[in-house]
Amino acid sequence: MEDCIFCRIAAGEIPANIVYQDDRIIAFRDINPVSPTHLQIIPRKHIVTVADVSDADLPIIGEMVKVANRLAMSEGVAEKGYRLVINCGKESGQEVPHLHLHLLAGRRLGRMG
């Protein structure tokens, strides 16, 4: 999607502080972090929301979590704890219409729910 900011980051058209990339996944630091460690983990394939994940796309979710776990270790936040969040749709807070997993850590995070 040529107008998707995350697709453009994945394509190298928009600079980002990339912390991981392979042929299917890219991860970068959020430009407006809500915690000391705030990473975005995205598939290179454009998928609008988690609700749009097809059966064929299911492995990418596992890969995203695996990358998030590795990044938590390399960022030094795995032992104390971290949060993984996927928002789905505007009312959930999803601002970019491209599936993304937030890795949040580095401070005590409030309870959810």
C-alpha positions as CSV (number, residue, x, y, z in Angstrom):
1,M,0.0,0.0,0.0
2,E,1.8,3.1,-1.2
3,D,0.0,5.4,1.2
4,C,0.7,3.3,4.3
5,I,3.4,4.8,6.5
6,F,4.4,1.4,7.9
7,C,4.7,-0.1,4.4
8,R,6.9,2.9,3.5
9,I,9.1,2.3,6.5
10,A,9.4,-1.4,5.6
11,A,10.3,-0.4,2.1
12,G,13.0,2.0,3.3
13,E,11.2,5.0,1.9
14,I,10.8,6.6,5.4
15,P,13.6,6.6,7.9
16,A,13.1,4.8,11.2
17,N,15.2,3.6,14.1
18,I,15.1,-0.1,13.0
19,V,16.1,-2.6,15.7
20,Y,15.3,-5.8,13.8
21,Q,14.5,-6.8,10.2
22,D,14.2,-10.0,8.2
23,D,12.4,-10.9,5.0
24,R,8.9,-11.0,6.8
25,I,9.2,-8.7,9.8
26,I,10.6,-5.3,10.7
27,A,10.8,-3.7,14.2
28,F,11.5,-0.1,15.0
29,R,11.3,2.4,17.9
30,D,8.0,4.3,18.2
31,I,8.4,8.0,17.4
32,N,5.9,8.9,20.2
33,P,6.8,6.3,22.9
34,V,4.5,5.8,25.9
35,S,7.2,3.9,27.8
36,P,11.0,4.0,27.9
37,T,11.0,0.9,25.6
38,H,8.3,1.2,23.0
39,L,8.9,-0.8,19.8
40,Q,6.6,-1.5,16.8
41,I,6.8,-5.0,15.3
42,I,5.1,-5.2,11.9
43,P,4.8,-7.7,9.1
44,R,6.3,-6.5,5.8
45,K,3.0,-7.8,4.2
46,H,0.3,-5.2,4.5
47,I,-2.5,-6.5,6.7
48,V,-4.9,-3.8,7.9
49,T,-5.8,-5.2,11.3
50,V,-5.6,-8.4,13.3
51,A,-9.2,-9.0,12.2
52,D,-7.9,-9.3,8.6
53,V,-5.4,-12.1,9.4
54,S,-6.2,-15.0,7.1
55,D,-5.4,-18.6,7.8
56,A,-2.4,-18.3,5.6
57,D,-1.2,-15.3,7.6
58,L,-1.4,-17.0,11.0
59,P,2.3,-17.9,11.2
60,I,3.2,-14.2,11.0
61,I,1.6,-13.6,14.3
62,G,3.8,-16.2,15.9
63,E,6.8,-14.7,14.2
64,M,5.9,-11.3,15.5
65,V,5.7,-12.6,19.1
66,K,9.0,-14.5,18.7
67,V,10.7,-11.3,17.5
68,A,9.2,-9.3,20.4
69,N,10.5,-11.9,22.9
70,R,14.0,-11.7,21.4
71,L,13.9,-7.9,21.4
72,A,12.7,-7.8,25.0
73,M,15.9,-9.8,25.8
74,S,18.2,-7.6,23.8
75,E,16.6,-4.4,25.2
76,G,17.2,-5.8,28.7
77,V,13.5,-5.7,29.8
78,A,12.6,-9.4,29.6
79,E,13.4,-10.2,33.2
80,K,11.4,-7.3,34.8
81,G,8.5,-7.7,32.4
82,Y,7.0,-6.2,29.3
83,R,3.6,-5.9,27.6
84,L,2.7,-6.9,24.0
85,V,-0.4,-5.1,22.6
86,I,-2.2,-5.4,19.3
87,N,-5.0,-2.8,18.8
88,C,-7.7,-3.5,16.3
89,G,-9.6,-0.6,14.7
90,K,-9.9,3.1,15.5
91,E,-11.8,2.7,18.8
92,S,-9.1,0.5,20.2
93,G,-6.5,3.2,19.5
94,Q,-5.1,1.7,16.3
95,E,-3.8,4.8,14.5
96,V,-2.0,3.2,11.6
97,P,-4.0,0.8,9.4
98,H,-1.3,-1.8,9.3
99,L,-1.1,-4.7,11.7
100,H,1.5,-3.9,14.4
101,L,2.5,-5.3,17.8
102,H,3.6,-2.8,20.4
103,L,6.3,-3.9,22.9
104,L,6.1,-1.7,26.0
105,A,8.5,-1.9,28.9
106,G,10.9,0.0,31.1
107,R,8.4,1.3,33.7
108,R,5.7,-0.2,35.8
109,L,2.7,-0.4,33.5
110,G,-0.8,0.0,34.9
111,R,-3.3,-2.9,35.1
112,M,-5.5,-3.4,32.1
113,G,-9.2,-4.0,32.6
